[in-house]
Amino acid sequence: MRSSISTMTPMYLSYFGLAEAPFSIAPAPRYLYMSQRHQDALAHLLYGVNGEGGFVLLTGEVGTGKTTVSRCLLEQIPESCDVAYIFNPKLTVEELLSTICVEFGIACPPGNTSIKVFVDCINAHLLDAHANGRHSVLIIDEAQNLSADVLEQMRLLTNLETNERKLLQIILIGQPELASMLERQELRQLAQRIVARYHLGKLSKTEVAAYVQHRLGVAGTQRQLFPHAIMSRLHQLSGGIPRIINVLCDRALLGTYAQGKERVDRATLEQAAREVFHQPSPQRRNMLRFLAASLILLVGGALAVAAFREQPGPKAAAVQRTVVPSALPADKREAVGQPNATPSALPALLAWPANEPHSHSKDLAYAALFRAWGADYQGADACLQAETLGLRCRAGRGGLDELRKSDRPAVLSMRDKQGREFFATLTALGPETATFAIGSHTTTVALSALASQWSGYYSLLWRVPPVTQTIVRPGDRGPAVEWLSRQLAQVQGRAVETARDWVFDETLVRQLKQFQLSQGLIPDGSAGPQTLIRLASLADQTAPKLLREQGEI
């Protein structure tokens, strides 16, 4: 039996009458609480989408909701807009231009590495789109990771224009250091082309209370599970950052459920904060202080004995014997040398093999990914090569739940103990373990080990369905809608309908939402990349799987 996605669902949902997890850190647009700050941020992005070219800049601290605002923007994109969304901009100039081509569906010569050829291809596409009344928008998330030369190339792309307007609108979303980068002397020309900028700040105390209640309402309950009396403390602990609020509230609800209580109280919230921020409890702090004092006394006593010992002998040896305070609990005696203590087992970490060059990790990871699809990796641009095999790249940033939904092997960006980046290919994912191809080796680790190593960035391959659109929306017509309708009928066990004019109507929207809900996807009624991947994968029995059947190796 395949591992169910529901194993990732919080166990407290039915206890509190919730339909789904209210405090997931996934950037779901319908959970976006539109504070005045978020409304202003979205307004700036919409201005950029409908603008006449140049750059729009959105900055904000980690976890303030920048990516969620951008996902909300995607739901409001006019039909006349073509959008390329890049999640992982830690790329070279050539890689970024290649990714832009892939996102816009621009055909370039296979294996091309020439910047000029890439730019010519992009220019030709933008001119053609403009002639057909289309508006092209490039959104780059985590843009603080862009290098200066890549930013300069982005500026040069905005030089592509007609006599009436710029052909490409670029939206940069990143952390506050992005704004500092753009103040550099060598980037002054780009800074002068920023037509709108906004910094997304933190939530106020009043907004934190409204934010929590809003997410609970979307998840299916109007109960005030977090009393007003603890909102001030929640604001203080989280600093008004939505992502931290989510993590604290999720942990607090779990603690409340475990205690059989009806609402979160202050003590449970404080305990949740200690667990989230890895802070010891007051009792544990007192014990640690006691241990430290005991160690100081023991070391001092040993040094004193050594100083006055004139020669070795039985008496001196007897004096130097270590004494362990009998008052210490059994699980604390290991710290001062108790012989029968059992050390805690630590989860294994992924480590790059010492006998292989660190610089080869990316090529080896993609080689393993292509092997999983029964192909040989030729080097250079993996996405361009994938297209020749009828596959498509998907790069993003998310969590294990997102990878489970895709159910395809993926290349993950990791960090070793020294903080160096390396790439490993996730080939199997179970309820508690993950298996990687790393270099020429295969390693299985506990899922908990990934928390300290995985950046959240991943790249995977999926088989392209026989449609050219990357998003199929209500109101669309033609072959893409026919394919979508037939796939849904097959998956849902319905007779395939026949129609002369295939239209994405209300009936198909309802059927699609039912499918998305059953697959753990956001039921938004549009067939985006994740929905298309899932639909295609259910019918594609030859594709490699990430999830394993029980007993399958």
C-alpha positions as CSV (number, residue, x, y, z in Angstrom):
1,M,0.0,0.0,0.0
2,R,1.4,3.4,-1.0
3,S,2.3,5.8,1.8
4,S,-0.6,8.2,2.2
5,I,-0.1,12.0,2.1
6,S,-2.5,12.2,5.0
7,T,0.3,11.0,7.3
8,M,1.7,14.5,7.0
9,T,-1.7,16.0,8.3
10,P,-1.7,17.3,11.9
11,M,-3.5,14.8,14.2
12,Y,-5.5,17.6,15.9
13,L,-7.8,18.5,13.0
14,S,-10.9,16.4,13.9
15,Y,-10.4,17.3,17.6
16,F,-10.9,21.0,16.9
17,G,-13.4,20.5,14.0
18,L,-10.9,21.7,11.3
19,A,-11.2,20.6,7.6
20,E,-7.5,21.2,7.0
21,A,-4.3,22.4,8.6
22,P,-4.8,26.1,9.4
23,F,-1.2,27.0,10.0
24,S,0.7,25.3,7.2
25,I,3.7,27.3,6.0
26,A,2.9,26.5,2.3
27,P,2.1,29.7,0.5
28,A,-1.6,29.0,-0.2
29,P,-3.2,32.2,-1.6
30,R,-6.6,31.6,-0.1
31,Y,-5.0,31.7,3.4
32,L,-3.5,35.1,2.7
33,Y,-4.6,37.6,5.3
34,M,-4.9,40.9,3.5
35,S,-3.6,43.3,6.1
36,Q,-3.2,46.9,4.8
37,R,0.5,46.1,4.2
38,H,-0.3,43.0,2.1
39,Q,-3.0,44.9,0.1
40,D,-0.4,47.6,-0.7
41,A,2.1,45.0,-1.7
42,L,-0.3,43.3,-4.0
43,A,-1.4,46.6,-5.5
44,H,2.2,47.4,-6.3
45,L,2.7,44.0,-8.0
46,L,-0.6,44.4,-10.0
47,Y,0.7,47.8,-11.1
48,G,3.8,46.2,-12.3
49,V,1.9,43.5,-14.2
50,N,-0.1,46.2,-16.0
51,G,2.8,48.6,-16.3
52,E,4.7,49.7,-19.4
53,G,8.0,48.0,-18.6
54,G,10.9,48.3,-16.1
55,F,11.3,46.8,-12.7
56,V,9.0,46.4,-9.7
57,L,10.6,45.6,-6.4
58,L,9.0,43.9,-3.4
59,T,11.1,43.3,-0.3
60,G,10.4,42.0,3.1
61,E,11.9,40.0,6.0
62,V,11.9,36.2,5.9
63,G,8.4,34.8,6.5
64,T,6.4,38.1,6.1
65,G,4.4,36.6,3.2
66,K,6.1,37.8,0.0
67,T,5.8,34.5,-1.8
68,T,2.1,34.1,-0.7
69,V,1.4,37.6,-2.1
70,S,3.0,36.7,-5.4
71,R,0.9,33.5,-5.6
72,C,-2.1,35.6,-5.0
73,L,-0.9,37.9,-7.8
74,L,-0.8,34.8,-10.2
75,E,-4.5,34.2,-9.5
76,Q,-5.3,37.8,-10.7
77,I,-3.1,37.8,-13.8
78,P,-5.0,39.1,-16.8
79,E,-5.7,36.6,-19.6
80,S,-3.6,38.7,-21.9
81,C,-0.4,38.2,-19.8
82,D,2.2,35.5,-20.2
83,V,4.1,34.9,-16.9
84,A,7.4,33.2,-16.3
85,Y,8.0,32.5,-12.5
86,I,11.5,31.7,-11.4
87,F,11.8,30.3,-7.8
88,N,15.5,29.5,-7.7
89,P,17.5,32.4,-9.2
90,K,20.9,31.2,-7.9
91,L,22.0,30.7,-11.5
92,T,24.6,31.9,-14.0
93,V,23.6,34.3,-16.7
94,E,23.3,31.4,-19.2
95,E,21.3,29.2,-16.8
96,L,18.9,32.1,-16.1
97,L,18.3,32.9,-19.7
98,S,17.8,29.2,-20.4
99,T,15.2,29.0,-17.6
100,I,13.4,32.1,-19.0
101,C,13.2,30.3,-22.3
102,V,11.8,27.2,-20.7
103,E,9.2,29.1,-18.6
104,F,7.9,31.1,-21.6
105,G,8.0,28.0,-23.9
106,I,10.6,29.7,-26.2
107,A,12.4,27.3,-28.6
108,C,16.2,27.7,-28.7
109,P,18.8,25.5,-30.4
110,P,19.4,22.4,-28.3
111,G,22.7,22.6,-26.3
112,N,23.0,26.3,-26.8
113,T,25.2,28.2,-24.3
114,S,25.5,31.5,-26.2
115,I,24.1,34.5,-24.4
116,K,23.5,36.3,-27.7
117,V,21.4,33.3,-29.1
118,F,19.3,33.2,-25.9
119,V,18.6,36.9,-26.0
120,D,17.8,36.7,-29.7
121,C,15.3,33.9,-29.1
122,I,13.7,35.8,-26.2
123,N,13.5,39.0,-28.2
124,A,11.8,37.2,-31.1
125,H,9.3,35.7,-28.8
126,L,8.5,39.0,-27.0
127,L,8.0,40.7,-30.4
128,D,5.7,38.0,-31.5
129,A,3.8,38.1,-28.2
130,H,3.5,41.9,-28.5
131,A,2.2,41.6,-32.1
132,N,-0.5,39.3,-30.8
133,G,-1.6,41.6,-28.0
134,R,0.2,39.6,-25.3
135,H,2.0,41.1,-22.3
136,S,5.1,39.3,-20.9
137,V,6.0,39.4,-17.2
138,L,9.0,37.8,-15.5
139,I,8.7,37.2,-11.8
140,I,11.9,36.3,-9.9
141,D,11.4,35.1,-6.3
142,E,14.3,35.1,-3.7
143,A,16.0,37.7,-5.9
144,Q,18.5,38.6,-3.2
145,N,20.4,35.5,-4.5
146,L,21.0,37.1,-8.0
147,S,24.6,38.0,-8.7
148,A,25.5,41.4,-10.0
149,D,26.2,40.1,-13.5
150,V,22.8,38.4,-13.7
151,L,21.1,41.6,-12.5
152,E,22.9,43.5,-15.2
153,Q,21.7,41.0,-17.8
154,M,18.1,41.5,-16.5
155,R,18.5,45.2,-17.0
156,L,19.6,44.6,-20.6
157,L,16.5,42.4,-21.2
158,T,14.4,45.5,-20.4
159,N,16.1,47.2,-23.3
160,L,14.0,45.0,-25.6
161,E,11.3,47.3,-26.8
162,T,9.2,48.8,-29.6
163,N,8.6,52.4,-30.3
164,E,5.6,52.3,-28.0
165,R,6.6,50.2,-25.0
166,K,9.0,47.8,-23.3
167,L,8.5,44.2,-24.2
168,L,9.2,42.7,-20.8
169,Q,8.1,43.6,-17.3
170,I,10.3,42.2,-14.5
171,I,9.2,41.8,-10.9
172,L,11.9,41.2,-8.3
173,I,10.9,39.7,-4.9
174,G,13.4,39.3,-2.2
175,Q,14.7,39.9,1.3
176,P,15.8,43.4,2.5
177,E,19.4,42.9,1.4
178,L,18.1,43.0,-2.2
179,A,17.3,46.7,-1.8
180,S,20.8,47.2,-0.4
181,M,22.4,45.4,-3.4
182,L,20.6,47.7,-5.8
183,E,22.2,50.7,-4.1
184,R,25.6,49.6,-5.4
185,Q,27.3,51.9,-7.8
186,E,27.6,49.3,-10.6
187,L,23.8,48.6,-10.4
188,R,22.7,52.3,-10.5
189,Q,21.3,51.9,-14.0
190,L,19.0,49.1,-12.9
191,A,17.9,51.0,-9.8
192,Q,16.9,54.0,-12.0
193,R,14.5,51.6,-13.9
194,I,12.5,50.6,-10.8
195,V,9.1,52.1,-11.4
196,A,7.5,50.9,-8.1
197,R,8.9,49.5,-4.9
198,Y,7.4,48.3,-1.6
199,H,8.7,46.9,1.6
200,L,6.4,44.4,3.3
201,G,6.6,44.9,7.1
202,K,5.6,42.8,10.0
203,L,2.1,42.5,11.5
204,S,0.9,44.6,14.4
205,K,-0.5,43.1,17.6
206,T,-4.1,43.7,16.4
207,E,-3.3,42.3,13.0
208,V,-1.8,39.1,14.6
209,A,-5.1,38.4,16.3
210,A,-7.1,39.0,13.1
211,Y,-4.5,36.9,11.1
212,V,-4.9,33.9,13.4
213,Q,-8.7,34.0,13.4
214,H,-8.7,34.4,9.6
215,R,-6.7,31.2,9.0
216,L,-8.8,29.3,11.5
217,G,-11.9,30.5,9.6
218,V,-10.5,29.4,6.2
219,A,-9.7,26.0,7.7
220,G,-13.3,25.5,8.8
221,T,-13.9,26.8,12.3
222,Q,-15.0,30.1,13.9
223,R,-14.1,29.0,17.4
224,Q,-11.6,31.3,19.1
225,L,-9.0,28.6,19.8
226,F,-6.5,31.3,20.7
227,P,-7.9,33.6,23.4
228,H,-7.5,37.3,23.0
229,A,-5.5,37.4,26.3
230,I,-2.5,35.5,24.8
231,M,-2.4,37.5,21.5
232,S,0.0,40.1,22.9
233,R,2.4,37.3,23.9
234,L,2.0,35.6,20.5
235,H,2.9,38.9,18.8
236,Q,5.9,39.3,21.1
237,L,7.2,35.8,20.5
238,S,6.7,35.9,16.7
239,G,7.7,39.5,16.1
240,G,4.7,39.8,13.9
241,I,6.2,37.5,11.2
242,P,3.4,35.3,9.7
243,R,5.6,32.2,9.1
244,I,6.7,32.2,12.8
245,I,3.1,32.7,13.9
246,N,2.1,29.7,11.8
247,V,4.8,27.5,13.3
248,L,4.0,28.6,16.9
249,C,0.3,28.2,16.5
250,D,0.6,24.7,14.9
251,R,2.8,23.5,17.8
252,A,0.5,25.2,20.3
253,L,-2.6,23.4,18.9
254,L,-0.8,20.1,19.0
255,G,0.1,20.7,22.6
256,T,-3.5,21.7,23.5
257,Y,-4.8,18.5,21.8
258,A,-2.3,16.3,23.6
259,Q,-3.5,17.8,26.9
260,G,-7.2,17.4,26.0
261,K,-7.9,21.1,26.5
262,E,-10.4,23.2,24.5
263,R,-8.3,26.3,23.9
264,V,-4.7,27.2,23.8
265,D,-3.5,28.7,27.1
266,R,-0.5,30.8,27.9
267,A,1.5,27.9,29.4
268,T,1.0,25.8,26.3
269,L,2.0,28.7,24.0
270,E,5.2,29.2,26.1
271,Q,6.0,25.5,25.8
272,A,5.4,25.7,22.0
273,A,7.8,28.6,21.8
274,R,10.5,26.7,23.7
275,E,10.2,23.8,21.3
276,V,10.2,26.0,18.2
277,F,13.1,28.1,19.3
278,H,14.9,25.2,21.0
279,Q,14.9,26.9,24.3
280,P,15.2,24.8,27.5
281,S,12.5,25.0,30.1
282,P,13.2,26.9,33.4
283,Q,13.7,23.6,35.2
284,R,16.1,22.4,32.5
285,R,18.0,25.7,32.7
286,N,18.4,25.3,36.5
287,M,19.6,21.7,36.0
288,L,22.2,22.9,33.4
289,R,23.4,25.6,35.7
290,F,23.8,23.0,38.5
291,L,25.7,20.7,36.1
292,A,28.0,23.6,35.1
293,A,28.7,24.5,38.7
294,S,29.3,20.8,39.6
295,L,31.8,20.5,36.7
296,I,33.6,23.6,37.7
297,L,34.0,22.3,41.3
298,L,35.1,18.9,40.0
299,V,37.7,20.3,37.6
300,G,38.9,22.8,40.3
301,G,39.3,19.9,42.8
302,A,41.2,17.8,40.4
303,L,43.6,20.6,39.6
304,A,44.1,21.3,43.3
305,V,45.0,17.6,43.9
306,A,47.4,17.6,40.9
307,A,49.1,20.7,42.2
308,F,49.8,19.3,45.7
309,R,50.7,15.8,44.6
310,E,54.4,15.3,45.0
311,Q,54.7,11.7,43.7
312,P,52.4,9.0,42.5
313,G,51.2,6.5,45.0
314,P,48.1,4.7,46.3
315,K,47.0,7.5,48.5
316,A,47.3,10.1,45.7
317,A,45.4,7.8,43.3
318,A,42.6,7.5,45.8
319,V,42.3,11.3,46.2
320,Q,42.0,11.8,42.4
321,R,38.9,9.5,42.1
322,T,36.1,11.4,40.4
323,V,32.9,11.8,42.4
324,V,29.6,12.1,40.6
325,P,26.9,14.1,42.6
326,S,24.3,11.5,43.7
327,A,21.6,14.1,43.4
328,L,21.8,14.1,39.6
329,P,19.1,12.2,37.6
330,A,20.3,9.1,35.8
331,D,19.9,10.8,32.3
332,K,22.1,13.7,33.4
333,R,25.1,11.7,34.8
334,E,26.6,11.1,31.4
335,A,27.6,14.8,31.3
336,V,30.0,14.3,34.2
337,G,31.3,10.8,33.4
338,Q,28.8,8.3,34.8
339,P,29.9,5.0,33.3
340,N,26.5,3.4,32.6
341,A,25.0,6.4,30.7
342,T,23.5,5.6,27.2
343,P,24.3,8.4,24.6
344,S,21.4,9.7,22.5
345,A,21.3,8.4,19.0
346,L,21.9,11.2,16.5
347,P,20.3,11.0,13.0
348,A,22.8,10.5,10.2
349,L,23.5,13.4,7.9
350,L,24.1,13.4,4.2
351,A,27.8,13.9,3.5
352,W,29.5,14.3,0.1
353,P,31.8,11.4,-0.6
354,A,35.4,12.3,0.2
355,N,36.8,10.5,-2.8
356,E,34.8,12.5,-5.4
357,P,35.3,16.2,-6.4
358,H,32.8,18.5,-4.7
359,S,32.4,20.5,-7.9
360,H,30.9,17.5,-9.7
361,S,27.9,17.2,-7.4
362,K,25.4,18.9,-9.7
363,D,26.3,16.9,-12.8
364,L,26.3,13.7,-10.8
365,A,22.9,14.5,-9.3
366,Y,21.3,15.2,-12.7
367,A,23.0,12.1,-14.1
368,A,21.2,10.1,-11.4
369,L,17.9,11.9,-12.1
370,F,18.1,11.1,-15.8
371,R,19.0,7.5,-15.0
372,A,15.8,7.2,-13.1
373,W,14.0,8.1,-16.3
374,G,16.0,5.6,-18.3
375,A,18.2,8.2,-20.1
376,D,21.8,9.4,-20.0
377,Y,22.6,12.9,-19.0
378,Q,24.7,14.7,-21.6
379,G,25.7,17.6,-19.4
380,A,25.1,21.3,-20.0
381,D,21.5,22.4,-19.8
382,A,19.4,19.6,-18.1
383,C,16.1,21.3,-19.0
384,L,16.9,21.6,-22.7
385,Q,17.9,18.0,-22.8
386,A,14.8,17.0,-21.0
387,E,12.7,18.6,-23.7
388,T,14.2,16.3,-26.3
389,L,13.0,13.4,-24.3
390,G,9.4,14.7,-24.0
391,L,10.0,15.7,-20.4
392,R,9.8,19.1,-18.7
393,C,11.7,20.6,-15.8
394,R,10.0,21.9,-12.7
395,A,12.1,23.9,-10.2
396,G,10.7,25.2,-7.0
397,R,11.0,25.6,-3.2
398,G,8.7,23.7,-0.9
399,G,8.6,20.9,1.5
400,L,8.4,17.1,1.5
401,D,4.6,17.3,1.2
402,E,5.0,19.0,-2.2
403,L,7.5,16.3,-3.3
404,R,5.1,13.6,-2.2
405,K,2.3,15.1,-4.3
406,S,4.6,15.2,-7.4
407,D,5.8,11.6,-6.7
408,R,8.8,12.0,-8.9
409,P,12.6,11.8,-8.1
410,A,14.1,15.2,-7.5
411,V,17.5,16.9,-7.3
412,L,17.8,18.7,-3.9
413,S,20.1,21.5,-3.0
414,M,21.8,20.5,0.3
415,R,24.4,21.9,2.8
416,D,27.1,19.9,4.5
417,K,28.3,20.6,8.1
418,Q,30.7,23.2,6.8
419,G,27.9,25.1,5.0
420,R,29.1,24.1,1.5
421,E,26.4,23.5,-1.1
422,F,26.1,20.1,-2.8
423,F,23.4,18.4,-4.8
424,A,21.8,15.0,-4.1
425,T,19.1,13.1,-5.9
426,L,16.1,12.0,-3.8
427,T,15.1,8.6,-5.3
428,A,12.7,7.2,-2.7
429,L,10.6,8.8,0.1
430,G,9.0,6.8,2.9
431,P,7.0,7.8,6.0
432,E,10.2,8.2,8.0
433,T,13.1,7.9,5.7
434,A,14.5,9.3,2.5
435,T,16.9,7.6,0.0
436,F,19.4,9.6,-2.0
437,A,21.8,9.0,-4.8
438,I,24.8,11.1,-3.7
439,G,27.8,11.0,-6.0
440,S,28.2,7.3,-6.9
441,H,26.7,6.1,-3.6
442,T,23.1,5.5,-2.3
443,T,22.3,6.6,1.2
444,T,19.2,6.4,3.4
445,V,18.6,8.9,6.2
446,A,15.8,9.8,8.6
447,L,13.5,12.6,7.5
448,S,14.5,14.6,10.5
449,A,18.1,14.8,9.2
450,L,16.9,16.8,6.2
451,A,15.8,19.8,8.4
452,S,19.4,21.0,9.0
453,Q,20.6,20.3,5.4
454,W,17.9,20.9,2.8
455,S,17.4,24.5,1.6
456,G,13.9,23.6,0.3
457,Y,15.0,24.1,-3.4
458,Y,14.4,21.2,-5.7
459,S,14.3,20.3,-9.4
460,L,12.4,17.4,-10.9
461,L,11.3,16.1,-14.3
462,W,7.9,15.1,-15.4
463,R,6.4,13.8,-18.7
464,V,4.8,16.5,-20.7
465,P,1.1,15.8,-21.4
466,P,-0.1,16.3,-25.0
467,V,-1.0,19.9,-24.4
468,T,1.1,23.0,-24.9
469,Q,-0.3,25.1,-22.1
470,T,1.3,25.2,-18.7
471,I,-1.9,26.4,-17.1
472,V,-5.4,25.5,-18.3
473,R,-8.0,28.0,-17.0
474,P,-11.8,28.2,-16.9
475,G,-13.0,29.7,-20.2
476,D,-10.2,28.1,-22.2
477,R,-11.1,26.0,-25.3
478,G,-9.5,23.5,-27.5
479,P,-7.2,20.4,-27.3
480,A,-5.9,21.2,-23.8
481,V,-9.4,21.3,-22.4
482,E,-10.2,18.0,-24.2
483,W,-7.2,16.3,-22.7
484,L,-8.0,17.6,-19.2
485,S,-11.7,16.5,-19.5
486,R,-10.7,13.0,-20.6
487,Q,-8.0,12.6,-18.0
488,L,-10.4,13.6,-15.2
489,A,-13.1,11.2,-16.5
490,Q,-10.6,8.3,-16.5
491,V,-9.3,9.1,-13.0
492,Q,-12.8,9.6,-11.6
493,G,-14.2,6.5,-13.3
494,R,-16.7,8.4,-15.4
495,A,-17.7,7.8,-19.0
496,V,-15.7,10.1,-21.4
497,E,-17.9,12.9,-22.7
498,T,-17.9,13.8,-26.3
499,A,-18.1,17.4,-27.5
500,R,-17.5,19.2,-30.7
501,D,-16.3,22.3,-28.9
502,W,-14.3,21.5,-25.8
503,V,-14.9,24.4,-23.3
504,F,-13.6,24.7,-19.7
505,D,-17.0,25.3,-18.2
506,E,-18.5,25.2,-14.7
507,T,-19.0,21.4,-14.8
508,L,-15.3,20.9,-15.6
509,V,-14.3,23.3,-12.9
510,R,-16.3,21.3,-10.3
511,Q,-14.8,18.0,-11.5
512,L,-11.3,19.5,-11.3
513,K,-11.8,20.9,-7.8
514,Q,-13.0,17.4,-6.7
515,F,-9.8,15.9,-8.1
516,Q,-7.6,18.6,-6.6
517,L,-9.1,18.1,-3.2
518,S,-8.8,14.3,-3.3
519,Q,-5.1,14.7,-4.2
520,G,-4.2,17.2,-1.5
521,L,-3.9,20.1,-4.0
522,I,-5.3,23.5,-3.6
523,P,-8.8,23.3,-5.1
524,D,-8.6,26.5,-7.1
525,G,-10.3,25.1,-10.3
526,S,-7.4,25.9,-12.6
527,A,-5.0,23.2,-13.9
528,G,-1.6,24.5,-13.1
529,P,1.8,22.7,-13.2
530,Q,1.1,20.6,-10.1
531,T,-2.3,19.5,-11.2
532,L,-1.1,18.7,-14.7
533,I,1.8,16.7,-13.3
534,R,-0.5,14.8,-11.0
535,L,-3.0,14.0,-13.7
536,A,-0.3,13.0,-16.2
537,S,1.5,10.9,-13.6
538,L,-1.6,8.8,-12.7
539,A,-1.9,7.7,-16.3
540,D,1.9,7.4,-16.8
541,Q,2.8,3.9,-15.5
542,T,6.3,4.0,-17.0
543,A,7.6,7.1,-15.1
544,P,9.8,6.6,-12.0
545,K,8.1,7.0,-8.7
546,L,9.3,8.7,-5.6
547,L,6.9,7.1,-3.1
548,R,7.3,3.3,-2.6
549,E,4.7,0.7,-2.1
550,Q,4.9,-1.1,1.2
551,G,7.6,-3.8,0.9
552,E,8.9,-2.3,-2.4
553,I,12.6,-1.7,-2.6
